[in-house]
Amino acid sequence: MSKRITTRWYIGAWLVTVLAGIAMGLMARGATAGSPPPGVTVLSLVLIACGIVMFVMWIGALIKLAQQQAWGWFVGVLVLQLIFLGIIGMVAYAIAGPGDTEEVVIRPTTT
């Protein structure tokens, strides 16, 4: 997975999570006692989907960093995620992290 894909999807899912959390809080605040409004259930599913997307993109970024042997970035992104500051690590990786390396394979010609 490329750096561009992992960082954009991670940050996008994080933003959707924040917006869904705010919307859920507003819906739950105005709800009466008893069962939650249907919108809260839908937003809960959105939050779960965003969590899965962020997890997959985080793993993809770690795999890419390991393949590039960028161990400082690897540890930074890993530790920040583990202390619940993953968005900071992914934004830093998006802005200043190592770029994608392209491998060119040339097939030898046979005569």
N, C-alpha and C positions, 0 to 999 in steps of 0.2 A: 504494500500500500504506500502511496506517495505521501510526502509530508503535507502537501496541499490538501489532499483528501482527508487525512486524519485530523488535522487541526481545524479545518472548516466544519467538518461534521461534529467534532467534539464541542467546539465553541457554540455552534448552532444549537445543538441539543441542550447545552447548558443554558443558553438564553431562553429556549422554549420551556425548560424546567422552571426557571425563575418566574416567567410569565404565568405558567400554569399554576405554580404555587401561590402566587398573588391572587389569581382568579379563584382558586379553590378556597383560599382564606376569606375572600369577600363573599363567596357563595355560602360558606359554612357559617359565617358571622350572622347573616340575615335569616338563617334557617330556623324553623321551629324545632322544639324538642321531638325526638323520635328518629326516624330514618333520615339520612342525609338526602339532599336534592339529587336528582339524576345527573346533573352536571358535575357534581363532585365525583361520582363514580367514573364518568368519562375522563375527567381530568386525572384521576388516579391511574387509569390505564395509560394516559399520555405520559405521566411521570415514570411509569414502569418502562415504557418503550424508550424514553429518553435516557434512562439509566442504562439500559442494555446497549444503546448506541454509544454512549460515552465510554462504557466498559470496553466494548469491541475496538473503538478507535484508540483508546489508551493502550490496549495490548498491541494493536498494530503499530503505534508509535514506538513502543518499547522494542518490539521486534526489529523495526527499521533502524533504531539507534544501535541495537546490538549488532546487527549486520554491518553497520558502518564503523563499529568499534569506537563509538563516541561515548565512552564510559562515564564521563563527567555529566553529560546531558542525560544519559540513561539513569544514573543515580538521582540526579536532580528531579527529573519528571516522576520517577518512582517514589521518592521520599515525599515530595509535595502532595502527591495523590494520597499517600498513606496517612498524611496528617490533615487531610480534608482541605487542601489548598491546591487541588489538581488543576483548577482553571488557571492559576498563576503559572504553573509549570507549562501548561499547553500553550498559553499565550506567549510566554517567553520563547518556547520552542518554535512557535509560528513566526515570531519576529526575528530571532537571532540564532536559532538552531542550525545545525549543519544541513546543507541542501541535499537534495537527492543526487546520488551518484548514478550515472548512466554507464552501464557496462556494454561495450561494443564487442561483439563476437564476429570474427571474420573467418569464414570457412575457407580453408586452403583449396586452391584449385588443383585439379588433377589433370595431368597431361597424357 
